[in-house]
Amino acid sequence: MHELSVTEELLRIAVTHADGRRITAIHLVIGELTSFIDDTIQFYFDLLAPGTVAEGARLYFERVPVRFRCRSCGTEFAPSEQEWHCPACGTLGGDVIAGKEFFVESIEVGTDQ
């Protein structure tokens, strides 16, 4: 259910930055470690956008894969679902350097008011 409040916020951000122009598309960046589901965000957007300058806008989702930096040796790596050990030294896990993102990357607006 937290997608509802997140979608409300992304719509607010887009509408604020559109300055009254009709929004045709919103590009989102979402890390794989977030629990956000594209279809759920789209569902809530379709409920919230009517009556706003974003009505009819398309959402585009870019997923960012998980990447770690090993705390022991500094190697950057992409863990698999089964293996979260550093491939260089075998240390488990590390610092997350990608995969937790969630932001509006850009909006596309029409020329009509």
C-alpha positions in Angstrom: 0.0 0.0 0.0 3.0 2.3 0.3 3.0 2.7 -3.5 -0.1 4.9 -3.1 1.7 7.6 -1.1 4.8 7.3 -3.3 2.6 7.7 -6.4 0.9 10.7 -4.9 4.3 12.3 -4.3 5.7 11.5 -7.8 2.5 13.0 -9.3 2.9 16.1 -7.1 6.6 16.5 -8.1 5.7 16.1 -11.8 2.8 18.5 -11.7 4.8 21.1 -9.8 7.6 21.0 -12.3 5.3 21.1 -15.4 4.3 24.7 -14.6 0.7 24.2 -15.9 1.8 22.4 -19.1 0.3 19.1 -20.0 2.5 16.1 -19.0 2.9 13.5 -21.6 5.4 11.2 -19.9 7.1 10.6 -16.6 10.4 8.7 -16.4 11.1 6.9 -13.1 14.3 5.2 -11.9 13.6 2.4 -9.4 16.3 0.2 -7.7 15.8 -3.5 -7.6 16.1 -3.5 -3.8 13.0 -1.3 -3.4 9.8 -3.1 -2.8 8.0 -0.9 -5.4 6.0 -2.8 -8.1 5.7 -1.1 -11.5 2.2 -2.3 -12.1 1.0 -1.1 -8.7 2.5 2.4 -9.3 0.9 2.5 -12.7 -2.5 1.4 -11.2 -2.4 4.2 -8.6 -1.2 6.7 -11.1 -4.1 5.9 -13.4 -6.5 6.6 -10.4 -4.8 9.8 -9.3 -3.9 11.5 -12.6 -7.4 12.3 -14.0 -8.2 15.9 -13.6 -4.6 16.9 -13.4 -2.1 18.1 -16.1 -0.8 14.5 -16.0 -4.0 12.9 -17.1 -3.1 10.4 -19.9 0.6 10.6 -19.3 2.7 7.5 -19.7 5.0 6.2 -17.0 8.3 4.7 -18.0 10.2 2.5 -15.5 13.9 2.0 -15.5 15.1 -0.6 -13.1 18.6 -0.3 -11.5 20.2 -3.6 -10.7 21.8 -4.2 -7.3 25.5 -3.6 -6.9 27.7 -4.0 -3.8 31.1 -2.8 -2.8 33.0 -5.3 -0.7 33.9 -3.9 2.7 37.1 -6.0 2.8 38.7 -5.6 -0.6 36.6 -2.9 -2.3 35.6 -5.0 -5.2 32.3 -3.9 -6.8 30.0 -6.8 -7.8 26.4 -7.7 -8.7 25.1 -10.3 -6.3 22.9 -13.1 -7.6 19.8 -14.2 -5.7 21.7 -17.2 -4.3 25.2 -15.7 -3.9 26.0 -12.5 -2.0 29.7 -13.2 -1.4 32.4 -11.1 -2.9 33.8 -12.9 -6.0 37.3 -11.6 -5.2 37.7 -12.4 -1.5 34.6 -14.3 -0.4 33.3 -11.8 2.2 29.6 -11.9 2.6 27.7 -8.8 1.4 29.0 -5.3 1.4 27.9 -1.7 1.0 25.0 -1.2 -1.4 26.1 1.2 -4.1 23.1 0.7 -6.4 19.7 -0.7 -6.3 17.9 1.5 -3.7 17.1 4.3 -6.0 13.6 5.8 -6.5 13.2 9.1 -8.2 11.6 11.0 -11.1 14.4 11.2 -13.7 12.5 13.4 -16.1 9.1 14.6 -17.3 7.9 15.3 -20.8 5.5 18.1 -21.3 3.4 19.3 -24.2 3.3 22.8 -25.6 -0.4 23.3 -24.9 -1.5 24.8 -21.6 
